[in-house]
Every structure is written in C-alpha cells, then in structure tokens.
Amino acid sequence: MTIQLHDHVVARVDVPEVGVRAGAAGVVIEVYPDGSFDVEFAPDVDENLVIASMTSGELAPVQEAPRLAA
C-alpha cells in the first residue's frame, strides 16, 4: 500500500528529537518528491502535536477496519 497525503500511519521507529515513539499513530501532512513525509503526531495526551520528517521505511500504513453488516 502506498502512503499518501492524509493517510493514517504508525511510526516503526523512535524519533527522540521530537518525542515520537515506535507505535505512535499519526497523519501524513506533506508528501515530498523524494518519497519522504511530514507526519503529525500527538505523542501523549498532555503533549502538543509534533511533526516528524520520515521515510516510507519508518512508517506503516494503518489499514481501515472492515465494516461489519448490521
């Protein structure tokens, strides 16, 4: 699956300089021609949003849960 603008992703690695830990969920806010991304994360409930520049290898796309019939 190709990661695109506004996709929900999960960090595969820590980004300590901005406080992001592996497993943190974020949203892609910018896609660059070289294949890198800016991703917005909310690391903790009481923390401000942070932006990390990451590569596709450092991110995993979040798959939508299948819809269940009512």
N, C-alpha and C positions, 0 to 999 in steps of 0.2 A: 504494500500500500504506500503510495506516495504522500508525503506530508505536504499540506497546502495551507495557505492563509486561513486563519480562524479555526484550524483543527485543534482538537484537544489532544495533548501529548503527555507522556510521563518521562521524567529525566531518568536515564540509565546510569548516570554518574553524578557524583557530588560536584557542585560549583561553589566551593567555600568562600570565594571572594564576594559573593552576593547572598550567601546563606541558603542556597538550594541544596537539598539532599537527594540522593538517588531515590526514586519512587515518588517524588513530588509531582503533582499534576499541574499543568499549565496550558496556556493557549498561545498559538503562534500568532504574533502580531506583525511580523515582517518576514518576507522571503527574499533572499538575495540571489543574484545571478550565479554566484559561485556555489550555491547549494546550502549555504548556511542560513540560520534563522535567528530572529529575536523572539524569545518566548517570555511571556509574562507569568510569573509565579506568585502565589501567596503562601510563603513558607510556613507560617504559623498564624493562628487566629489573631493574635495581638500584633502581628508584624505588618508593615506596609508591603504593598506589592513591589516586586523586584523584577528586573528584566535581565535575562542572561542571553548572551550570544552563543549559539550551539550549532553543532553539525548534526546531520541526519543519524550518524552512528551513536550520538549521545542521547538520542530521543527514541521513544517508542510510541507509535500512534495508539490512541485509545479507540477500540472498536465499540460501536454502538451495541447496546444490549438488544437482542431480538425482541420484537413486540409479541406479547402473548395475546391470544384471542380471548375476548371477554366472554 
